[in-house]
Amino acid sequence: MKTLYVSRPLNNAGEFIEWAESQGFKKMLDESEFHVTIAFSTKKVDWDSIEPNTNTMTVEGGVRTVEPLGGDGAVVLKFKSEFLPKRWKEIKDLGASWDYEGYTPHVTITYKGTNIDLSQVKPYSGKLVLGPETMTELDEDWSKDKE
C-alpha cells in the first residue's frame, strides 16, 4: 500500500507552449512537466488493484477555459473529457482519496500567472495529445519545487 499520483503527460507540449507564449505567458512549466492529473491520493492504495491505462488519447474540441487555480499564481487550461472523469472515479472507487471538490481535467500552464490578464487569453483550441498513464508515489512537497 502506497500513496498514489496518476497522470498523463501532454505529448504535444511544444504546440501548447507556442500557444501560451502567443497569449502573453512568460514563465511556464518546462516542456516535460505538462500533464493532466488523474489521481492525487494521500491515502495509501493497493497499486495491484489499479491497471494503468497505456493508450495514448487525444482530446479535441469542447468547452475550454483558462482560469486561476487556487490563490498562489497557478493558471490552468480546463477542458471537457468524457473519459478522464470516469477514470478519476474508477480510481477513487478502488480506494484513492481526493482532497478537492470534484474533478475537472486541466493542464497547468504556469505557477507564476499573477501578472497576466486572463480575460484577454483565448483558450488553447488545438488537440491535447495525452500519453499513457504514469503511476508514482505522491510527492506531498511537490509545491516547494514551484516557488
Secondary structure, 3 states (H helix, E strand, C coil): CEEEEEEEEECCHHHHHHHHHHCCCCCCCCHHHCEEEEEEEEEEECHHHCCCCCCCEEECCCCEEEEEECCCCEEEEEECCCHHHHHHHHHHHCCCCCCCCCCCCEEEEECCCCCCCHHHCCCCCCCEEECCCEEECCCCCHHHHHC
